[in-house]
Amino acid sequence: MKPLFYLYVWSFYAYIIRYTDLQKFDVRQVLWKILKSVETLKMSTLPKNSTLLMSVPFFSELDREDVEWFLNRVRLVEYPKKSYVFHAGDAAEYMYFIKEGWVKLFTCDKDGDESVNGVMTRGDSFGEESAFEEYDYPYNAQIVGARAECLVLPGAVLRDRLQNKPKIALKMLTALARHRHQMALMYDHFTKLTSAQRLAAFILKLSMDRGYAKTIHLPYNKLIVASRLCMRPETLSRAFKRLEQDIGLF
């Protein structure tokens, strides 16, 4: 089963690219059309952990029973605000799947200047380096905003399973190749969107990942969201104001 995320996001982009003049893009109309198109796909409860794992590229091509096998070997860990999941240079022993919250991946140079590699949230994974022996994490992972919850899978468990089940390894490689292709296409469309359009798509995805929640809690620091959407904080503020004016979203 394909992750619902792709259907949701691609329905958004499929509608977006019909416009020849993106500056005349009407956020209100697009939000209404997308929500109507996915109305029959709504879930009455939050996605289960198995659904969460199946939405991660690593596991998106696996059969449900294979996903359940991994699910039986993960543990749920809660991390307090501002805590570190790991530091750059630590041995890569675990792979992480975010169930709730936000995680910032970043590196620091010798002068202490920070470079953000990515800002991750529900449905994202990190620590894939643990799939290989004798690897270290090349970045820091820190909780931002409020607390976070992650499903944690030991790298040794993943490696043993791949060695004993080569077909699973092939499925994972296929899934990662497909994901890379999809991300390239999505990035191409993403660069054509205005700041308000990017923010609208981002909020829709967050709502869907949380069972179509009507209230979304974003990190207190706008820098986190701005970094995720590849825009300046002041541009993000204008995008929030645009959505508030156009559809009363906030």
GROMACS elastic network, one bead per residue, 0.5 to 0.9 nm:
[ bonds ]
;  ai    aj funct       b0    kb
    1     4     6  0.85134   500
    1    54     6  0.82721   500
    1    60     6  0.76447   500
    1    61     6  0.77461   500
    1    62     6  0.89704   500
    1    63     6  0.85677   500
    1    64     6  0.89638   500
    2     5     6  0.82979   500
    2     6     6  0.72931   500
    2     7     6  0.79346   500
    2    54     6  0.82458   500
    2    55     6  0.77339   500
    2    60     6  0.68629   500
    2    61     6  0.79588   500
    3     6     6  0.58007   500
    3     7     6  0.72454   500
    3    51     6  0.82195   500
    3    52     6  0.89745   500
    3    54     6  0.67625   500
    3    56     6  0.81539   500
    3    60     6  0.69727   500
    4     7     6  0.52056   500
    4     8     6  0.61403   500
    4     9     6  0.86031   500
    4    41     6  0.85467   500
    4    55     6  0.76174   500
    4   208     6  0.85438   500
    4   209     6  0.89355   500
    5     8     6  0.50818   500
    5     9     6  0.60200   500
    5    10     6  0.82744   500
    5    55     6  0.73888   500
    5   205     6  0.70267   500
    5   208     6  0.75567   500
    5   209     6  0.76394   500
    6     9     6  0.51870   500
    6    10     6  0.56776   500
    6    11     6  0.81511   500
    7    10     6  0.52694   500
    7    11     6  0.59280   500
    7    12     6  0.85738   500
    7    38     6  0.87289   500
    8    11     6  0.53220   500
    8    12     6  0.65309   500
    8    34     6  0.78608   500
    8    37     6  0.89603   500
    8    38     6  0.72426   500
    8   204     6  0.84373   500
    8   205     6  0.74792   500
    8   208     6  0.81389   500
    9    12     6  0.50296   500
    9    13     6  0.63739   500
    9    14     6  0.85581   500
    9   186     6  0.88689   500
    9   201     6  0.72628   500
    9   204     6  0.84299   500
    9   205     6  0.71683   500
   10    14     6  0.57789   500
   10    15     6  0.83664   500
   10   186     6  0.82784   500
   11    14     6  0.50919   500
   11    15     6  0.62841   500
   11    16     6  0.86158   500
   11    34     6  0.68499   500
   11    37     6  0.81398   500
   11    38     6  0.88125   500
   12    15     6  0.53819   500
   12    16     6  0.62027   500
   12    17     6  0.88834   500
   12    30     6  0.77113   500
   12    31     6  0.85083   500
   12    33     6  0.89374   500
   12    34     6  0.64394   500
   12   201     6  0.72360   500
   13    17     6  0.60806   500
   13    18     6  0.87222   500
   13   186     6  0.80010   500
   13   189     6  0.70143   500
   13   190     6  0.84438   500
   13   201     6  0.88744   500
   14    17     6  0.56984   500
   14    18     6  0.69716   500
   15    18     6  0.56300   500
   15    19     6  0.77551   500
   15    30     6  0.74881   500
   15    33     6  0.87448   500
   15    34     6  0.84228   500
   16    19     6  0.59660   500
   16    22     6  0.79908   500
   16    25     6  0.81108   500
   16    30     6  0.79011   500
   16   189     6  0.85868   500
   16   193     6  0.82820   500
   16   197     6  0.89468   500
   17    20     6  0.73949   500
   17    22     6  0.83841   500
   17   189     6  0.76603   500
   17   192     6  0.88582   500
   19    22     6  0.59019   500
   19    24     6  0.82913   500
   19    25     6  0.73493   500
   20    23     6  0.89774   500
   20    24     6  0.88995   500
   21    24     6  0.57478   500
   21    25     6  0.71942   500
   22    25     6  0.50691   500
   22    26     6  0.88872   500
   22   192     6  0.78219   500
   22   193     6  0.71577   500
   22   194     6  0.75692   500
   23    26     6  0.87288   500
   23   193     6  0.89315   500
   23   194     6  0.75827   500
   25    29     6  0.87059   500
   25    30     6  0.83346   500
   25   194     6  0.87349   500
   25   197     6  0.82119   500
   26    29     6  0.55777   500
   26    30     6  0.64770   500
   26    31     6  0.88068   500
   26   246     6  0.83189   500
   27    30     6  0.52340   500
   27    31     6  0.60758   500
   27    32     6  0.85555   500
   27   196     6  0.77078   500
   27   197     6  0.68419   500
   27   200     6  0.75206   500
   27   243     6  0.73970   500
   27   246     6  0.71109   500
   27   247     6  0.76173   500
   28    31     6  0.53350   500
   28    32     6  0.62372   500
   28    33     6  0.86911   500
   28   243     6  0.83025   500
   28   246     6  0.64076   500
   28   247     6  0.56142   500
   29    32     6  0.51959   500
   29    33     6  0.61482   500
   29    34     6  0.86724   500
   30    33     6  0.50903   500
   30    34     6  0.61126   500
   30    35     6  0.85069   500
   31    34     6  0.53158   500
   31    35     6  0.61184   500
   31    36     6  0.85512   500
   31   200     6  0.77574   500
   31   201     6  0.87224   500
   31   204     6  0.83370   500
   32    35     6  0.53150   500
   32    36     6  0.61771   500
   32    37     6  0.86428   500
   33    36     6  0.51911   500
   33    37     6  0.61530   500
   33    38     6  0.88598   500
   34    37     6  0.50113   500
   34    38     6  0.63638   500
   34    39     6  0.84788   500
   35    38     6  0.54198   500
   35    39     6  0.59318   500
   35   204     6  0.88725   500
   36    39     6  0.51015   500
   36    40     6  0.82490   500
   37    40     6  0.75984   500
   37    41     6  0.86098   500
   38    41     6  0.52258   500
   38    42     6  0.68960   500
   39    42     6  0.57336   500
   40    43     6  0.86682   500
   42    45     6  0.89442   500
   42   208     6  0.83572   500
   42   211     6  0.72665   500
   42   212     6  0.70819   500
   43    46     6  0.71000   500
   43    47     6  0.77994   500
   43   211     6  0.61071   500
   43   212     6  0.77862   500
   44   211     6  0.72690   500
   45    48     6  0.84667   500
   45   210     6  0.88923   500
   45   211     6  0.62111   500
   46   209     6  0.80868   500
   46   210     6  0.60357   500
   46   212     6  0.84961   500
   47    50     6  0.79355   500
   47    51     6  0.57671   500
   47    52     6  0.65495   500
   47   209     6  0.76374   500
   47   210     6  0.74084   500
   47   211     6  0.66012   500
   48    51     6  0.52439   500
   48    52     6  0.63575   500
   48    53     6  0.88574   500
   49    53     6  0.62587   500
   49    54     6  0.86152   500
   49    71     6  0.74579   500
   49    99     6  0.79343   500
   49   151     6  0.83873   500
   50    53     6  0.51490   500
   50    54     6  0.61868   500
   50    55     6  0.87007   500
   50    64     6  0.78102   500
   50    67     6  0.65601   500
   50    68     6  0.64269   500
   50    71     6  0.66214   500
   51    54     6  0.50532   500
   51    55     6  0.63088   500
   51    67     6  0.89621   500
   52    55     6  0.52911   500
   52    56     6  0.69272   500
   52    97     6  0.81405   500
   52    98     6  0.86465   500
   52    99     6  0.74284   500
   52   122     6  0.84057   500
   52   123     6  0.60345   500
   52   209     6  0.87020   500
   53    56     6  0.53477   500
   53    57     6  0.85527   500
   53    58     6  0.83458   500
   53    59     6  0.63090   500
   53    60     6  0.75578   500
   53    67     6  0.70347   500
   53    70     6  0.88946   500
   53    71     6  0.78420   500
   53    97     6  0.73959   500
   53   123     6  0.76883   500
   53   151     6  0.89435   500
   54    57     6  0.75186   500
   54    58     6  0.81160   500
   54    59     6  0.52252   500
   54    61     6  0.77114   500
   54    62     6  0.75629   500
   54    63     6  0.89185   500
   54    64     6  0.79686   500
   54    67     6  0.69689   500
   55    58     6  0.85207   500
   55    59     6  0.71482   500
   55    60     6  0.56580   500
   55   123     6  0.65023   500
   55   124     6  0.84533   500
   56    59     6  0.56455   500
   56    60     6  0.58245   500
   56    97     6  0.79684   500
   56   123     6  0.64023   500
   56   124     6  0.65358   500
   56   125     6  0.67646   500
   57    60     6  0.50671   500
   57    61     6  0.77694   500
   57   124     6  0.89381   500
   57   125     6  0.86513   500
   57   172     6  0.77299   500
   57   175     6  0.58611   500
   57   176     6  0.58868   500
   57   178     6  0.85763   500
   57   179     6  0.63045   500
   58    61     6  0.77306   500
   58    62     6  0.85525   500
   58   125     6  0.88016   500
   58   128     6  0.89471   500
   58   171     6  0.86217   500
   58   172     6  0.53949   500
   58   173     6  0.79214   500
   58   175     6  0.64113   500
   58   176     6  0.63506   500
   59    62     6  0.53947   500
   59    63     6  0.85751   500
   59    66     6  0.87377   500
   59    67     6  0.68705   500
   59   171     6  0.81965   500
   59   172     6  0.63822   500
   59   175     6  0.74088   500
   60    63     6  0.84387   500
   60    67     6  0.88870   500
   60   171     6  0.86907   500
   60   172     6  0.78372   500
   60   175     6  0.63622   500
   60   176     6  0.88844   500
   61   168     6  0.88246   500
   61   171     6  0.58280   500
   61   172     6  0.66597   500
   61   174     6  0.76356   500
   61   175     6  0.57026   500
   62    65     6  0.81012   500
   62    66     6  0.61026   500
   62    67     6  0.63986   500
   62   168     6  0.70432   500
   62   171     6  0.65390   500
   62   172     6  0.75134   500
   62   175     6  0.87713   500
   63    66     6  0.53232   500
   63    67     6  0.64134   500
   63    68     6  0.87188   500
   64    68     6  0.60702   500
   64    69     6  0.85904   500
   65    69     6  0.62125   500
   65    70     6  0.88867   500
   66    69     6  0.50230   500
   66    70     6  0.66490   500
   66    71     6  0.86464   500
   66   168     6  0.82806   500
   67    70     6  0.52908   500
   67    71     6  0.60990   500
   67    72     6  0.87301   500
   68    72     6  0.61393   500
   68    73     6  0.87606   500
   69    72     6  0.53769   500
   69    73     6  0.69288   500
   70    73     6  0.51855   500
   70    74     6  0.65468   500
   70   153     6  0.77645   500
   70   157     6  0.83635   500
   70   158     6  0.80266   500
   70   161     6  0.90000   500
   71    74     6  0.53751   500
   71    75     6  0.82799   500
   71   151     6  0.86227   500
   71   153     6  0.84178   500
   72    75     6  0.82230   500
   73   152     6  0.86601   500
   73   153     6  0.67226   500
   73   154     6  0.81050   500
   73   157     6  0.78287   500
   74   151     6  0.59562   500
   74   152     6  0.52369   500
   74   154     6  0.73922   500
   75   150     6  0.82044   500
   75   151     6  0.55767   500
   75   152     6  0.53572   500
   75   153     6  0.69568   500
   76    99     6  0.87664   500
   76   149     6  0.68450   500
   76   150     6  0.57843   500
   76   152     6  0.63080   500
   77   148     6  0.84221   500
   77   149     6  0.56894   500
   77   150     6  0.54457   500
   77   151     6  0.63831   500
   77   152     6  0.69445   500
   78   147     6  0.71743   500
   78   148     6  0.58293   500
   78   150     6  0.65570   500
   78   151     6  0.89999   500
   79    82     6  0.84337   500
   79    83     6  0.64910   500
   79    84     6  0.80647   500
   79    85     6  0.75657   500
   79   143     6  0.71369   500
   79   147     6  0.56335   500
   79   148     6  0.52309   500
   79   149     6  0.61711   500
   79   150     6  0.79997   500
   80    83     6  0.56807   500
   80    84     6  0.88003   500
   80   143     6  0.72692   500
   80   146     6  0.72326   500
   80   148     6  0.66641   500
   80   149     6  0.89282   500
   81    84     6  0.88883   500
   81   142     6  0.86424   500
   81   143     6  0.57281   500
   81   144     6  0.61946   500
   81   145     6  0.64050   500
   81   146     6  0.50593   500
   81   148     6  0.73845   500
   82   142     6  0.61922   500
   82   144     6  0.55187   500
   82   145     6  0.74650   500
   82   146     6  0.79426   500
   82   147     6  0.78777   500
   83    86     6  0.89750   500
   83   141     6  0.87883   500
   83   142     6  0.58093   500
   83   143     6  0.55266   500
   83   144     6  0.81408   500
   83   147     6  0.86028   500
   84    87     6  0.69775   500
   84   140     6  0.75441   500
   84   141     6  0.58362   500
   84   143     6  0.62488   500
   85   103     6  0.86881   500
   85   140     6  0.77936   500
   85   141     6  0.53585   500
   85   142     6  0.57760   500
   85   143     6  0.72888   500
   86    89     6  0.87163   500
   86    90     6  0.66656   500
   86    92     6  0.89624   500
   86   137     6  0.79468   500
   86   139     6  0.83945   500
   86   140     6  0.59227   500
   86   141     6  0.55269   500
   86   142     6  0.73808   500
   87    90     6  0.56889   500
   87   137     6  0.72110   500
   87   138     6  0.83296   500
   87   139     6  0.65138   500
   87   141     6  0.64119   500
   87   142     6  0.84001   500
   88    91     6  0.87253   500
   88   106     6  0.86524   500
   88   107     6  0.72450   500
   88   108     6  0.89991   500
   88   136     6  0.74017   500
   88   137     6  0.52567   500
   88   138     6  0.50815   500
   88   141     6  0.80348   500
   89    92     6  0.83869   500
   89   135     6  0.89241   500
   89   136     6  0.52680   500
   89   137     6  0.54109   500
   89   138     6  0.61265   500
   89   139     6  0.74452   500
   89   140     6  0.84192   500
   90    93     6  0.85485   500
   90   135     6  0.87458   500
   90   136     6  0.54332   500
   90   137     6  0.56951   500
   90   138     6  0.83029   500
   90   140     6  0.89883   500
   91    94     6  0.88757   500
   91   130     6  0.82494   500
   91   134     6  0.71896   500
   91   135     6  0.62046   500
   91   137     6  0.63052   500
   92    95     6  0.80703   500
   92   127     6  0.69330   500
   92   128     6  0.82633   500
   92   129     6  0.59492   500
   92   131     6  0.83363   500
   92   132     6  0.82646   500
   92   133     6  0.81484   500
   92   134     6  0.74261   500
   92   135     6  0.55249   500
   92   137     6  0.53038   500
   92   155     6  0.76069   500
   93   127     6  0.82887   500
   93   129     6  0.81924   500
   93   130     6  0.51080   500
   93   131     6  0.83439   500
   93   133     6  0.86205   500
   93   134     6  0.88645   500
   93   135     6  0.83534   500
   93   136     6  0.83260   500
   93   137     6  0.89056   500
   93   153     6  0.86996   500
   93   154     6  0.60421   500
   93   155     6  0.51794   500
   93   156     6  0.72821   500
   94   127     6  0.64028   500
   94   128     6  0.78997   500
   94   129     6  0.82947   500
   94   130     6  0.54734   500
   94   131     6  0.82938   500
   94   152     6  0.63882   500
   94   153     6  0.55234   500
   94   156     6  0.81220   500
   95   125     6  0.73935   500
   95   126     6  0.61750   500
   95   128     6  0.55691   500
   95   129     6  0.76508   500
   95   130     6  0.60034   500
   95   131     6  0.78085   500
   95   151     6  0.83209   500
   95   152     6  0.58287   500
   95   153     6  0.51683   500
   95   154     6  0.63835   500
   95   155     6  0.62986   500
   95   158     6  0.89194   500
   96   124     6  0.84768   500
   96   125     6  0.54717   500
   96   126     6  0.53824   500
   96   127     6  0.59677   500
   96   128     6  0.79258   500
   96   150     6  0.60418   500
   96   151     6  0.57740   500
   96   153     6  0.64332   500
   96   154     6  0.89375   500
   97   122     6  0.77791   500
   97   123     6  0.67339   500
   97   124     6  0.60075   500
   97   126     6  0.67675   500
   97   127     6  0.88822   500
   97   149     6  0.85592   500
   97   150     6  0.52851   500
   97   151     6  0.50145   500
   97   152     6  0.65235   500
   97   153     6  0.82872   500
   98   101     6  0.70989   500
   98   102     6  0.78276   500
   98   103     6  0.81983   500
   98   120     6  0.77790   500
   98   121     6  0.60638   500
   98   123     6  0.57635   500
   98   124     6  0.57219   500
   98   125     6  0.61786   500
   98   126     6  0.84404   500
   98   148     6  0.75732   500
   98   149     6  0.61566   500
   98   151     6  0.64190   500
   98   152     6  0.88205   500
   99   121     6  0.77757   500
   99   122     6  0.50229   500
   99   123     6  0.65075   500
   99   124     6  0.83561   500
   99   148     6  0.75798   500
   99   149     6  0.53793   500
   99   150     6  0.52179   500
   99   151     6  0.67338   500
  100   121     6  0.67545   500
  100   122     6  0.51413   500
  100   123     6  0.83551   500
  100   147     6  0.82004   500
  100   148     6  0.53436   500
  100   149     6  0.50938   500
  100   150     6  0.69941   500
  100   210     6  0.88723   500
  101   120     6  0.84416   500
  101   121     6  0.58085   500
  101   122     6  0.65235   500
  101   143     6  0.77225   500
  101   144     6  0.77705   500
  101   145     6  0.73661   500
  101   146     6  0.66457   500
  101   147     6  0.61523   500
  101   149     6  0.64439   500
  101   150     6  0.85702   500
  101   218     6  0.88241   500
  101   219     6  0.84555   500
  102   119     6  0.69758   500
  102   120     6  0.56376   500
  102   122     6  0.74056   500
  102   142     6  0.85439   500
  102   143     6  0.59694   500
  102   144     6  0.55386   500
  102   145     6  0.65462   500
  102   146     6  0.77063   500
  102   147     6  0.79488   500
  102   148     6  0.63144   500
  102   149     6  0.89064   500
  102   218     6  0.87244   500
  102   219     6  0.73877   500
  102   224     6  0.88350   500
  103   118     6  0.83818   500
  103   119     6  0.58063   500
  103   120     6  0.50827   500
  103   121     6  0.63760   500
  103   141     6  0.63663   500
  103   142     6  0.55142   500
  103   144     6  0.57167   500
  103   145     6  0.85260   500
  103   148     6  0.77124   500
  104   116     6  0.72101   500
  104   117     6  0.77653   500
  104   118     6  0.60718   500
  104   120     6  0.62749   500
  104   121     6  0.89388   500
  104   140     6  0.78664   500
  104   141     6  0.56229   500
  104   142     6  0.52585   500
  104   143     6  0.63114   500
  104   144     6  0.64731   500
  104   224     6  0.78861   500
  105   115     6  0.87685   500
  105   116     6  0.60439   500
  105   117     6  0.53198   500
  105   118     6  0.51822   500
  105   119     6  0.61743   500
  105   120     6  0.77251   500
  105   126     6  0.86742   500
  105   139     6  0.62083   500
  105   140     6  0.55001   500
  105   142     6  0.66488   500
  106   114     6  0.67016   500
  106   115     6  0.54975   500
  106   118     6  0.69401   500
  106   119     6  0.87252   500
  106   138     6  0.89198   500
  106   139     6  0.54215   500
  106   140     6  0.52576   500
  106   141     6  0.67055   500
  106   142     6  0.82750   500
  107   113     6  0.83266   500
  107   114     6  0.58240   500
  107   115     6  0.53311   500
  107   116     6  0.65761   500
  107   117     6  0.72588   500
  107   138     6  0.77195   500
  107   139     6  0.50828   500
  107   140     6  0.60034   500
  108   111     6  0.76316   500
  108   112     6  0.53138   500
  108   113     6  0.53364   500
  108   115     6  0.61257   500
  108   116     6  0.87776   500
  108   139     6  0.83734   500
  108   140     6  0.85568   500
  109   112     6  0.52548   500
  109   113     6  0.55101   500
  109   114     6  0.67758   500
  109   115     6  0.80160   500
  110   113     6  0.74767   500
  111   114     6  0.89609   500
  116   119     6  0.76341   500
  116   227     6  0.77818   500
  117   139     6  0.79778   500
  118   227     6  0.75108   500
  118   228     6  0.66764   500
  119   224     6  0.66872   500
  119   225     6  0.77858   500
  119   227     6  0.70460   500
  119   228     6  0.55259   500
  120   123     6  0.83632   500
  120   124     6  0.58347   500
  120   125     6  0.75678   500
  120   126     6  0.82310   500
  120   228     6  0.78911   500
  121   124     6  0.56804   500
  121   125     6  0.83992   500
  121   148     6  0.89720   500
  121   206     6  0.85489   500
  122   125     6  0.84736   500
  122   150     6  0.88403   500
  122   206     6  0.77413   500
  122   209     6  0.68211   500
  122   210     6  0.82051   500
  123   209     6  0.71230   500
  125   128     6  0.76684   500
  126   129     6  0.82737   500
  126   141     6  0.87451   500
  127   130     6  0.60393   500
  127   131     6  0.84444   500
  127   137     6  0.69903   500
  127   141     6  0.89792   500
  128   131     6  0.57954   500
  128   132     6  0.82257   500
  128   137     6  0.89406   500
  128   155     6  0.84193   500
  129   132     6  0.58780   500
  129   133     6  0.83767   500
  129   135     6  0.62760   500
  129   136     6  0.71500   500
  129   137     6  0.66132   500
  129   138     6  0.86856   500
  129   155     6  0.83853   500
  130   133     6  0.68895   500
  130   134     6  0.83627   500
  130   135     6  0.67656   500
  130   136     6  0.79920   500
  130   137     6  0.81989   500
  130   154     6  0.76931   500
  130   156     6  0.77703   500
  130   158     6  0.83414   500
  130   159     6  0.84745   500
  131   135     6  0.86543   500
  131   154     6  0.89305   500
  131   155     6  0.53721   500
  131   156     6  0.75788   500
  131   158     6  0.63468   500
  131   159     6  0.58649   500
  132   135     6  0.62287   500
  132   155     6  0.76168   500
  132   156     6  0.87578   500
  132   159     6  0.71964   500
  133   155     6  0.82999   500
  133   156     6  0.82560   500
  133   159     6  0.82182   500
  135   138     6  0.88639   500
  136   139     6  0.89337   500
  137   140     6  0.74771   500
  143   146     6  0.75855   500
  143   147     6  0.68356   500
  143   148     6  0.65983   500
  144   147     6  0.75348   500
  144   148     6  0.82506   500
  144   219     6  0.68335   500
  144   220     6  0.85356   500
  144   221     6  0.84307   500
  144   224     6  0.80136   500
  145   148     6  0.85136   500
  145   218     6  0.75471   500
  145   220     6  0.56866   500
  145   221     6  0.71697   500
  145   224     6  0.87132   500
  146   219     6  0.71051   500
  146   220     6  0.82753   500
  153   156     6  0.86111   500
  153   157     6  0.73019   500
  153   158     6  0.75022   500
  154   157     6  0.54137   500
  154   158     6  0.67241   500
  154   159     6  0.89418   500
  155   158     6  0.50923   500
  155   159     6  0.61587   500
  155   160     6  0.85929   500
  156   159     6  0.51129   500
  156   160     6  0.60729   500
  156   161     6  0.85244   500
  157   160     6  0.52677   500
  157   161     6  0.61834   500
  157   162     6  0.86940   500
  158   161     6  0.52248   500
  158   162     6  0.62817   500
  158   163     6  0.87356   500
  159   162     6  0.51902   500
  159   163     6  0.62446   500
  159   164     6  0.87076   500
  160   163     6  0.51468   500
  160   164     6  0.62177   500
  160   165     6  0.84270   500
  161   164     6  0.51737   500
  161   165     6  0.57539   500
  161   166     6  0.81961   500
  161   168     6  0.80514   500
  161   169     6  0.86038   500
  162   165     6  0.50213   500
  162   166     6  0.55097   500
  162   167     6  0.79303   500
  162   168     6  0.62423   500
  162   169     6  0.53905   500
  163   166     6  0.59470   500
  163   169     6  0.81041   500
  165   168     6  0.55780   500
  165   169     6  0.70349   500
  166   169     6  0.50644   500
  166   170     6  0.64688   500
  166   171     6  0.87857   500
  167   170     6  0.50750   500
  167   171     6  0.62575   500
  167   172     6  0.86459   500
  168   171     6  0.50325   500
  168   172     6  0.61845   500
  168   173     6  0.86460   500
  169   172     6  0.50855   500
  169   173     6  0.62378   500
  169   174     6  0.86319   500
  170   173     6  0.50815   500
  170   174     6  0.61554   500
  170   175     6  0.85646   500
  171   174     6  0.50307   500
  171   175     6  0.60985   500
  171   176     6  0.86119   500
  172   176     6  0.61190   500
  172   177     6  0.85592   500
  173   176     6  0.51312   500
  173   177     6  0.61434   500
  173   178     6  0.85891   500
  174   177     6  0.51775   500
  174   178     6  0.61890   500
  174   179     6  0.85157   500
  175   178     6  0.51452   500
  175   179     6  0.60073   500
  175   180     6  0.85863   500
  176   180     6  0.60981   500
  176   181     6  0.86329   500
  177   180     6  0.51779   500
  177   181     6  0.63945   500
  177   182     6  0.87361   500
  178   181     6  0.51329   500
  178   182     6  0.61748   500
  178   183     6  0.85693   500
  179   182     6  0.50112   500
  179   183     6  0.60079   500
  179   184     6  0.85538   500
  180   183     6  0.51089   500
  180   184     6  0.62429   500
  180   185     6  0.87786   500
  181   184     6  0.51825   500
  181   185     6  0.64510   500
  181   186     6  0.86802   500
  182   185     6  0.51620   500
  182   186     6  0.60516   500
  182   187     6  0.85074   500
  183   187     6  0.59270   500
  183   188     6  0.84696   500
  184   187     6  0.51759   500
  184   188     6  0.62797   500
  184   189     6  0.88564   500
  185   188     6  0.51255   500
  185   189     6  0.64947   500
  185   190     6  0.85358   500
  186   189     6  0.51668   500
  186   190     6  0.58531   500
  186   191     6  0.86843   500
  187   191     6  0.61731   500
  187   192     6  0.87946   500
  188   191     6  0.56432   500
  188   192     6  0.70853   500
  189   192     6  0.53591   500
  189   193     6  0.68811   500
  190   193     6  0.54309   500
  190   194     6  0.86108   500
  190   197     6  0.89302   500
  190   198     6  0.71019   500
  191   194     6  0.80698   500
  191   198     6  0.89817   500
  193   196     6  0.79325   500
  193   197     6  0.56382   500
  193   198     6  0.61005   500
  194   197     6  0.51494   500
  194   198     6  0.62943   500
  194   199     6  0.86994   500
  194   239     6  0.86039   500
  195   198     6  0.51429   500
  195   199     6  0.62260   500
  195   200     6  0.86125   500
  195   229     6  0.82888   500
  195   231     6  0.75624   500
  195   235     6  0.69907   500
  195   236     6  0.68929   500
  195   238     6  0.81634   500
  195   239     6  0.56107   500
  196   199     6  0.51350   500
  196   200     6  0.60812   500
  196   201     6  0.86704   500
  196   236     6  0.80130   500
  196   238     6  0.79570   500
  196   240     6  0.70991   500
  196   241     6  0.87805   500
  196   242     6  0.65099   500
  196   243     6  0.65953   500
  197   200     6  0.50483   500
  197   201     6  0.62265   500
  197   202     6  0.85331   500
  197   239     6  0.81790   500
  197   243     6  0.89492   500
  198   201     6  0.52785   500
  198   202     6  0.61356   500
  198   203     6  0.87070   500
  198   229     6  0.68286   500
  198   239     6  0.86276   500
  199   203     6  0.61478   500
  199   204     6  0.85611   500
  199   229     6  0.73338   500
  199   236     6  0.78519   500
  199   239     6  0.68223   500
  199   240     6  0.76041   500
  199   243     6  0.85160   500
  200   203     6  0.52707   500
  200   204     6  0.61890   500
  200   205     6  0.86751   500
  200   239     6  0.88212   500
  200   243     6  0.76476   500
  201   204     6  0.51410   500
  201   205     6  0.62415   500
  201   206     6  0.87268   500
  202   205     6  0.52274   500
  202   206     6  0.63206   500
  202   207     6  0.87322   500
  202   229     6  0.79933   500
  203   206     6  0.50488   500
  203   207     6  0.61457   500
  203   208     6  0.86097   500
  203   216     6  0.78097   500
  204   207     6  0.51284   500
  204   208     6  0.62031   500
  204   209     6  0.86474   500
  204   212     6  0.82537   500
  205   208     6  0.51199   500
  205   209     6  0.61453   500
  205   210     6  0.86777   500
  205   212     6  0.88207   500
  206   209     6  0.51769   500
  206   210     6  0.64140   500
  206   212     6  0.80890   500
  206   213     6  0.83141   500
  206   216     6  0.72367   500
  207   210     6  0.52319   500
  207   211     6  0.65448   500
  207   213     6  0.50243   500
  207   214     6  0.69081   500
  207   215     6  0.77536   500
  207   216     6  0.66927   500
  208   211     6  0.52631   500
  208   213     6  0.70447   500
  209   212     6  0.69099   500
  209   213     6  0.83345   500
  210   213     6  0.55584   500
  210   216     6  0.85430   500
  212   215     6  0.88746   500
  213   216     6  0.67776   500
  217   220     6  0.86140   500
  218   221     6  0.82949   500
  218   222     6  0.84077   500
  218   224     6  0.89708   500
  218   225     6  0.77190   500
  219   222     6  0.68858   500
  219   223     6  0.88218   500
  219   224     6  0.67777   500
  219   225     6  0.72666   500
  220   223     6  0.88692   500
  220   224     6  0.83806   500
  221   224     6  0.58238   500
  221   225     6  0.75659   500
  222   225     6  0.53433   500
  222   226     6  0.60014   500
  222   227     6  0.84463   500
  222   233     6  0.62315   500
  222   236     6  0.77318   500
  222   237     6  0.82894   500
  223   227     6  0.59191   500
  223   228     6  0.85343   500
  223   232     6  0.78194   500
  223   233     6  0.58071   500
  223   236     6  0.89123   500
  224   227     6  0.52715   500
  224   228     6  0.63739   500
  224   229     6  0.88640   500
  224   233     6  0.89109   500
  225   228     6  0.50277   500
  225   229     6  0.62908   500
  225   230     6  0.85764   500
  225   231     6  0.87348   500
  225   233     6  0.82823   500
  225   236     6  0.80379   500
  226   229     6  0.51625   500
  226   230     6  0.59808   500
  226   231     6  0.51714   500
  226   232     6  0.58612   500
  226   233     6  0.54608   500
  226   234     6  0.87509   500
  226   235     6  0.81047   500
  226   236     6  0.60029   500
  227   230     6  0.50395   500
  227   231     6  0.62771   500
  227   232     6  0.74853   500
  227   233     6  0.82031   500
  228   231     6  0.79744   500
  229   232     6  0.87957   500
  229   236     6  0.85006   500
  231   234     6  0.83198   500
  231   235     6  0.62579   500
  231   236     6  0.66240   500
  232   235     6  0.51287   500
  232   236     6  0.63277   500
  232   237     6  0.88014   500
  233   236     6  0.50010   500
  233   237     6  0.62994   500
  233   238     6  0.88075   500
  234   237     6  0.50301   500
  234   238     6  0.64332   500
  234   239     6  0.87137   500
  235   238     6  0.51617   500
  235   239     6  0.62700   500
  235   240     6  0.87721   500
  236   240     6  0.62359   500
  236   241     6  0.86219   500
  237   240     6  0.51606   500
  237   241     6  0.62938   500
  237   242     6  0.86599   500
  238   241     6  0.50107   500
  238   242     6  0.61079   500
  238   243     6  0.87435   500
  239   243     6  0.63324   500
  239   244     6  0.85624   500
  240   243     6  0.53091   500
  240   244     6  0.61428   500
  240   245     6  0.86409   500
  240   249     6  0.85742   500
  240   250     6  0.79788   500
  241   245     6  0.60957   500
  241   246     6  0.85123   500
  241   250     6  0.87423   500
  242   245     6  0.51848   500
  242   246     6  0.60160   500
  242   247     6  0.84289   500
  243   246     6  0.50825   500
  243   247     6  0.57212   500
  243   248     6  0.65600   500
  243   249     6  0.60288   500
  243   250     6  0.77719   500
  244   247     6  0.56857   500
  244   249     6  0.50250   500
  244   250     6  0.55593   500
  245   248     6  0.57156   500
  245   249     6  0.80843   500
  246   249     6  0.80342   500
  247   250     6  0.85735   500
